[in-house]
Amino acid sequence: MAMVCLTDFEEYAKEHLSKATWDYYAAGADECCTRDDNLLAYKRIRLRPRILRDVSVSDTRTTVQGTEISFPVGIAPTAFHCLAWHEGEVATARATEAVNTCYITSTYSTCSVEEIVAAAPNGFRWFQLYVYRDRKLSEQIVQRVETLGYKALVLTVDVPYTGKRRNDIRNQFKLPPHLKVKNLDGVYQVTESTGSEEYAIPANTLDPSISWKDVYWLQSLTRLPIIIKGILTKEDAELAVEHGVQGIIVSNHGGRQLDGGPATIDVLSEIVETVQGRIEVYLDGGIRTGSDVLKALALGAKCVFIGRPAVWGLAYKGEEGVREVLQILNDEFRLSMALSGCRNVAEINRNLIQFAKL
């Protein structure tokens, strides 16, 4: 079957992955309202195309944190890629290196940060960080990734506790014995005596006391730019700027944390207006087509990141599948730009968006 759009990869993955693995990737919290609204929100937004603009030549390149990427779509941090494909994050890293875009490596990778760098030495990578009750562990991880040449830290701030994902509980989801959270290998051993676990490490290891002062603590550890992932309000966007971070990812964790929160595209405008260009604003959640990318950029995102579609690509054909997913999005984005009258990313602005009249 020809893979024409991202939904084709989704259908393939659902058919070929085990039920527990599919349910893990597909999961949203509670009733999945926020997960589903991430998708539906894009369908409510209409474009205002301009015509007769000579779109014979187009350029999708942009920059994030000063580094040029081929188009404004990167890979969001998602866990356990080896569940979808035997090479896991190594395949994802090679694909993003080949396409020349940004890959945010998850703390919960089933390949180590060292293996990922060895597989794609010229790739452009950020590292997604959680803060643990054991602060020394977080410090060691920061030092490892900085030494390895990762270009930014992405601090995930919306998980003081893990959201309730009903199917994972029903399935008693666990990593198979042959897979590990490689970046934490040897640190946490889940045994009968350690009690319950959450996603392959003992429960209650994340630090729910994390607060804005921990941004300063992180800044004291590293010279890397710090991007905050999980902001959904203008109030927190303003605090992020005040605390000297270099970027924000507008994110609701793919709808996996607080159910009933807003779709990310619906709050992007208020955050962009608050930030006023002082730091870069990115977005994840619900991107499935090139026109979704165009809408997010028109509303002020500098770049967007995809999570589940990258996993579907892996499930289809590993590195090649991820490359195909990215290439389809790039082709669709280029076409949507041209059909809207935009020759390059700089020409995309709010005038492209039709706001419904009350």
C-alpha positions as CSV (number, residue, x, y, z in Angstrom):
1,M,0.0,0.0,0.0
2,A,1.3,3.5,-0.9
3,M,1.8,5.6,2.2
4,V,0.2,8.9,1.2
5,C,-0.5,10.7,4.5
6,L,0.3,10.3,8.2
7,T,-3.0,8.5,8.8
8,D,-1.8,5.7,6.6
9,F,1.2,5.2,9.0
10,E,-1.2,5.3,12.0
11,E,-3.4,2.6,10.5
12,Y,-0.3,0.4,9.8
13,A,1.0,0.8,13.3
14,K,-2.3,0.0,14.9
15,E,-2.5,-3.2,12.8
16,H,1.0,-4.4,13.4
17,L,1.9,-3.4,17.0
18,S,0.7,-5.5,20.0
19,K,-2.4,-4.2,21.7
20,A,-0.5,-3.1,24.8
21,T,2.1,-1.3,22.8
22,W,-0.4,0.5,20.6
23,D,-2.5,1.4,23.7
24,Y,0.6,2.8,25.3
25,Y,1.5,5.1,22.4
26,A,-2.1,6.1,21.7
27,A,-3.0,6.8,25.3
28,G,-4.5,10.0,26.6
29,A,-5.3,10.7,30.2
30,D,-8.7,9.8,31.6
31,E,-11.4,10.3,28.9
32,C,-8.8,11.5,26.3
33,C,-10.7,14.7,25.7
34,T,-7.6,16.8,25.5
35,R,-5.8,14.3,23.3
36,D,-8.6,14.3,20.8
37,D,-9.1,18.1,20.9
38,N,-5.4,18.5,19.9
39,L,-6.5,17.1,16.5
40,L,-9.9,18.6,16.2
41,A,-8.7,22.2,17.0
42,Y,-6.8,22.4,13.7
43,K,-10.0,21.5,11.8
44,R,-11.7,24.5,13.3
45,I,-9.0,26.9,11.9
46,R,-9.5,28.3,8.3
47,L,-6.8,29.8,6.1
48,R,-7.0,33.0,4.0
49,P,-4.9,32.2,0.9
50,R,-3.4,34.9,-1.2
51,I,-3.1,34.4,-5.0
52,L,-1.0,35.5,-7.9
53,R,2.1,35.7,-5.8
54,D,4.7,33.8,-8.0
55,V,5.3,30.8,-5.9
56,S,7.5,29.1,-8.5
57,V,10.4,29.0,-6.0
58,S,9.8,28.1,-2.3
59,D,12.0,27.7,0.7
60,T,10.9,25.8,3.8
61,R,14.1,26.4,5.8
62,T,14.1,28.1,9.2
63,T,16.2,28.3,12.3
64,V,15.7,27.2,15.9
65,Q,18.0,28.6,18.6
66,G,20.2,29.9,15.8
67,T,20.6,26.5,14.0
68,E,19.2,26.1,10.5
69,I,16.9,23.2,9.9
70,S,15.4,22.1,6.6
71,F,11.8,22.8,7.6
72,P,10.0,23.8,10.8
73,V,9.1,20.3,12.0
74,G,11.1,18.4,14.5
75,I,10.7,15.2,16.6
76,A,9.1,15.6,20.0
77,P,10.4,13.5,22.9
78,T,8.6,10.2,23.1
79,A,9.6,7.2,25.1
80,F,10.5,3.6,24.3
81,H,11.1,3.7,20.5
82,C,12.4,0.1,20.7
83,L,8.8,-1.0,21.3
84,A,8.0,0.1,17.8
85,W,11.2,-0.9,16.0
86,H,14.2,-3.0,17.1
87,E,16.7,-0.2,16.5
88,G,14.5,2.3,18.4
89,E,15.9,5.8,18.9
90,V,19.0,5.0,16.9
91,A,16.8,4.8,13.8
92,T,14.9,8.0,14.8
93,A,18.3,9.8,15.2
94,R,19.5,8.7,11.7
95,A,16.3,9.8,10.1
96,T,16.3,13.3,11.6
97,E,20.0,13.7,10.7
98,A,19.3,12.7,7.1
99,V,16.4,15.2,6.9
100,N,18.3,17.9,8.8
101,T,15.9,18.7,11.5
102,C,15.8,18.7,15.3
103,Y,15.3,15.5,17.4
104,I,14.5,15.9,21.1
105,T,15.7,12.8,22.7
106,S,13.6,11.5,25.6
107,T,15.0,10.7,29.1
108,Y,13.0,7.5,28.7
109,S,14.9,6.3,25.6
110,T,15.4,2.6,25.1
111,C,18.8,3.5,23.5
112,S,21.4,5.5,25.5
113,V,22.3,9.1,24.6
114,E,25.8,7.7,23.7
115,E,24.4,5.2,21.3
116,I,22.2,7.8,19.7
117,V,25.1,10.2,19.1
118,A,27.3,7.4,17.8
119,A,24.6,6.4,15.3
120,A,24.0,10.0,14.0
121,P,27.2,12.0,14.9
122,N,26.1,15.0,12.8
123,G,22.5,15.2,14.0
124,F,21.0,18.3,15.6
125,R,19.7,17.1,19.0
126,W,18.1,18.5,22.2
127,F,17.6,16.5,25.3
128,Q,14.4,16.3,27.3
129,L,14.9,16.3,31.0
130,Y,12.9,15.3,34.0
131,V,13.9,16.4,37.5
132,Y,14.2,13.5,39.9
133,R,14.0,13.5,43.7
134,D,17.6,12.4,43.4
135,R,19.0,15.7,42.1
136,K,22.5,14.2,41.6
137,L,21.0,11.9,38.9
138,S,19.6,14.9,37.0
139,E,22.9,16.7,37.3
140,Q,24.8,13.7,35.9
141,I,22.4,13.4,33.0
142,V,22.8,17.1,32.2
143,Q,26.6,16.7,32.2
144,R,26.5,13.6,30.0
145,V,24.4,15.3,27.3
146,E,26.3,18.5,27.3
147,T,29.6,16.6,26.9
148,L,28.0,14.6,24.0
149,G,27.1,17.8,22.1
150,Y,23.4,18.1,22.7
151,K,22.4,21.7,21.9
152,A,19.7,22.4,24.4
153,L,17.9,21.0,27.5
154,V,14.1,20.6,27.2
155,L,12.7,20.7,30.8
156,T,9.4,18.9,31.0
157,V,7.3,20.7,33.6
158,D,3.8,19.1,33.4
159,V,4.6,15.8,35.2
160,P,4.8,16.4,38.9
161,Y,2.8,13.1,38.9
162,T,2.0,10.8,36.0
163,G,-1.5,11.2,34.4
164,K,-4.0,8.4,34.6
165,R,-3.9,6.4,31.4
166,R,-6.7,3.9,31.7
167,N,-5.6,1.3,29.1
168,D,-2.1,1.1,30.5
169,I,-3.6,0.3,33.9
170,R,-5.9,-2.3,32.3
171,N,-3.1,-3.8,30.3
172,Q,-0.7,-3.7,33.3
173,F,1.8,-2.1,30.8
174,K,5.4,-2.9,31.4
175,L,8.5,-2.8,29.2
176,P,9.4,-6.3,28.0
177,P,12.4,-7.8,29.9
178,H,14.8,-7.3,27.0
179,L,14.3,-3.5,27.0
180,K,15.5,-0.9,29.5
181,V,15.4,2.8,30.1
182,K,19.0,3.0,28.9
183,N,19.9,6.5,30.2
184,L,19.0,5.3,33.8
185,D,20.4,1.8,33.4
186,G,22.0,0.7,36.7
187,V,20.5,3.6,38.7
188,Y,17.0,2.1,39.3
189,Q,16.4,-1.6,39.6
190,V,12.8,-2.5,39.8
191,T,12.5,-5.7,42.0
192,E,9.8,-7.2,44.2
193,S,11.3,-5.3,47.1
194,T,11.2,-1.9,45.4
195,G,7.4,-2.2,45.0
196,S,5.4,-0.6,42.2
197,E,6.8,0.9,39.0
198,E,5.8,3.5,36.6
199,Y,7.0,3.0,33.0
200,A,10.0,0.9,33.8
201,I,11.4,2.8,36.8
202,P,10.2,2.7,40.5
203,A,7.1,4.9,41.2
204,N,7.7,8.2,42.9
205,T,11.1,9.0,41.4
206,L,10.0,12.2,39.8
207,D,10.2,15.3,42.1
208,P,6.7,16.8,42.5
209,S,8.3,19.7,44.5
210,I,9.9,21.1,41.3
211,S,9.3,24.9,41.0
212,W,10.5,28.0,39.2
213,K,13.6,28.2,41.4
214,D,14.7,24.9,39.8
215,V,15.2,26.7,36.5
216,Y,17.9,28.8,38.2
217,W,19.4,25.5,39.6
218,L,19.5,24.1,36.1
219,Q,21.1,27.2,34.8
220,S,23.8,26.9,37.4
221,L,24.7,23.4,36.1
222,T,24.9,24.1,32.3
223,R,25.7,26.5,29.6
224,L,23.1,24.9,27.3
225,P,19.9,26.9,26.4
226,I,16.9,25.8,28.5
227,I,13.6,25.3,26.8
228,I,10.5,24.8,29.0
229,K,8.0,22.2,27.7
230,G,4.5,22.1,29.0
231,I,3.3,25.7,29.2
232,L,-0.3,26.4,28.4
233,T,-1.0,29.9,29.9
234,K,0.2,33.4,29.3
235,E,1.0,33.7,33.0
236,D,3.5,30.9,32.9
237,A,4.9,32.1,29.6
238,E,5.6,35.5,31.3
239,L,7.3,33.7,34.2
240,A,9.4,31.6,31.8
241,V,10.7,34.8,30.2
242,E,11.4,36.4,33.6
243,H,13.4,33.3,34.6
244,G,15.7,33.6,31.6
245,V,14.8,30.5,29.6
246,Q,15.5,30.5,25.8
247,G,12.3,28.9,24.6
248,I,8.9,27.5,25.4
249,I,7.2,24.4,23.9
250,V,3.4,24.9,24.2
251,S,2.5,21.4,25.1
252,N,-0.1,19.3,27.0
253,H,2.0,16.2,26.8
254,G,-0.1,14.8,23.9
255,G,-3.1,14.9,26.2
256,R,-1.5,12.3,28.5
257,Q,-1.4,14.4,31.7
258,L,-4.3,16.8,32.6
259,D,-7.5,15.8,30.7
260,G,-9.8,18.8,30.1
261,G,-7.0,21.2,29.4
262,P,-6.9,23.1,26.1
263,A,-5.7,22.0,22.7
264,T,-2.2,23.5,22.2
265,I,-3.0,25.4,19.0
266,D,-5.9,27.1,20.9
267,V,-3.6,28.7,23.4
268,L,-0.6,29.4,21.1
269,S,-1.8,33.0,20.2
270,E,-2.0,34.2,23.8
271,I,1.4,32.8,24.6
272,V,3.0,34.4,21.5
273,E,1.4,37.7,22.3
274,T,2.7,37.6,25.9
275,V,6.3,36.6,24.9
276,Q,6.5,39.4,22.3
277,G,9.4,37.8,20.5
278,R,11.7,37.8,23.6
279,I,12.2,34.1,23.3
280,E,11.2,31.5,20.7
281,V,7.9,29.7,21.0
282,Y,7.3,26.1,19.7
283,L,4.4,23.8,19.8
284,D,3.6,20.1,19.9
285,G,0.3,18.2,19.9
286,G,-2.0,17.3,17.0
287,I,0.2,18.0,14.0
288,R,-0.9,15.6,11.3
289,T,-0.7,17.5,8.0
290,G,1.4,20.2,6.3
291,S,-1.4,22.7,6.6
292,D,-1.4,22.1,10.4
293,V,2.2,23.2,10.4
294,L,1.3,26.2,8.3
295,K,-1.5,27.2,10.8
296,A,0.8,26.8,13.8
297,L,3.4,29.0,12.2
298,A,0.8,31.6,11.1
299,L,-0.2,31.8,14.8
300,G,3.3,32.5,15.9
301,A,5.1,29.1,16.4
302,K,8.7,29.1,15.3
303,C,8.7,25.4,14.8
304,V,6.4,22.4,15.7
305,F,7.3,18.9,17.0
306,I,5.6,15.6,16.2
307,G,5.4,12.7,18.7
308,R,3.1,9.8,17.8
309,P,3.6,10.1,14.0
310,A,7.3,9.5,14.4
311,V,6.5,6.3,16.3
312,W,4.1,5.2,13.5
313,G,6.9,5.8,11.0
314,L,9.2,3.6,13.1
315,A,6.6,0.8,13.3
316,Y,6.3,0.9,9.5
317,K,9.9,0.8,8.5
318,G,12.3,2.0,11.1
319,E,14.6,4.8,9.9
320,E,13.1,4.8,6.5
321,G,9.6,5.1,7.9
322,V,10.5,8.1,10.0
323,R,12.1,9.7,7.0
324,E,9.0,9.1,5.0
325,V,6.8,10.7,7.7
326,L,9.0,13.8,7.8
327,Q,9.2,13.9,4.0
328,I,5.4,13.8,3.6
329,L,5.0,16.6,6.1
330,N,7.7,18.6,4.4
331,D,6.0,18.1,0.9
332,E,2.6,19.0,2.3
333,F,3.9,22.0,4.1
334,R,5.6,23.3,1.0
335,L,2.4,22.8,-1.0
336,S,0.2,24.5,1.6
337,M,2.6,27.4,1.7
338,A,2.5,27.8,-2.1
339,L,-1.3,27.5,-2.3
340,S,-1.5,30.1,0.4
341,G,0.8,32.5,-1.5
342,C,3.9,32.1,0.8
343,R,7.3,31.7,-0.8
344,N,9.3,31.2,2.4
345,V,8.7,30.8,6.2
346,A,9.2,34.6,6.8
347,E,6.1,35.3,4.7
348,I,3.8,33.2,7.0
349,N,1.9,35.4,9.4
350,R,-1.4,35.9,11.2
351,N,-3.1,37.4,8.1
352,L,-3.3,33.8,6.8
353,I,-5.7,32.9,9.5
354,Q,-9.4,33.6,9.3
355,F,-10.8,34.4,12.7
356,A,-14.5,33.5,13.1
357,K,-16.7,36.6,13.8
358,L,-18.8,36.3,16.9
